[in-house]
Structure formats: C-alpha cells, structure tokens
Amino acid sequence: FARSVLMDRDWLAECVALLRDRPQLIFYGPPGTGKTYLAQALAEHLTGGRPENTQLVQFHPSYTYEDFFEGIRPRLNDDNTSVGFELHRGPLRRLAEAARGRPDEPFVLIIDEINRGHLAKVFGELYFLLEYRRRSVHLLYGSEEAPTFTLPSNLLILGTMNTADRSIALVDSALRR
C-alpha cells in the first residue's frame, strides 16, 4: 500500500495505529498535496476495496446537520399533487447504520475540506461522540424508537483540511485534539 501511494511505510503504519486508538484522523497541509487522494486510498485499503463501505462528503459554508446526519425534507406524495415531509438520513447516519449491521467490517467516512463547514452547526450533538465514542447522545430528530445514537466502533472518520485556508482559524481546539 505504501508503495502504491508513494508514502513512507512507517508514517502510514502510524496513521493506522492512531485510527485503532481513536477512530478519526485529519490530514492537513497546503492545497494540492494529495490529502484527499491519500484519504481515499487509505479508505480503500482499510475496507479491503469495498466501495459500499466508504462515503465521501465535502463540507462547505452552507452544509448543515440536516445534510450531514438527518433532517426533515419535503417530498412529493404518491398522488403527485401534494407535498409531505419525511425524515431524510444523511451520509453519516446511513454509513453508521451500515457499519452497525456489519460489525466485522471497517467503514470509512471521508470529510473533505472539513474546516470549510461550520462544525458546531454540522455536527450538532454528534460532536460529543468524536471524543466519547462509547457514549450515546440524544438526537435532534430522535424518535421514541431510536431516542439515542452511538457511533459504531468500526466507523472510521478521515478528514482533510487545507492549512492555507483562512477558515482553519475557526476550527476549535476540541477538534484539533
């Protein structure tokens, strides 16, 4: 794997070891240096090349919790003349459910340009779970059937961010840890 991505084997082994300890990692550096490529290649390596076990999202200033995790969305009813509303699951929620269903397989969520989104707005109560993986949180749109949520231990999160981007100053110290 190290040879295929032209990276130092020891550094990549350290990244994998870090992911075993805390299942999230952020690659940062100047634009155009291969951070997203590396995250995608590492995800492919970790998942054994199963594309259904990897999801890539790109944050931007208007990205929200409702886009990332879940939110109420309008939909056209079956009669095609009226509109209803339904709970729509975002990429994190869908990938977490898949990971929970197959606990022996690794799943990887890649968040490209993580510092471009308003992190408190996008993560909401899930921010807590990044540090306390074994705990659960009450969801904004929680129901009686599923009032709390946990991040499965086999769900890894890889982020990328550009150090040249001024929005890096907005990344708080909790995420930097």
KAWO-V179353 format. One line per field, one symbol per residue. burial: 1 if it has 24 or more other C-alpha atoms within 12 Angstrom, else 0. A space follows every 50 residues. Layout:
# KAWO-V179353
burial: ???
This chain:
# KAWO-V179353
burial: 00000000000100110010011111110000001111111111111000 00111111100011111111000000000000000000011111111110 00001111111111111111011111101100100010101000000011 111111111111100001001000000
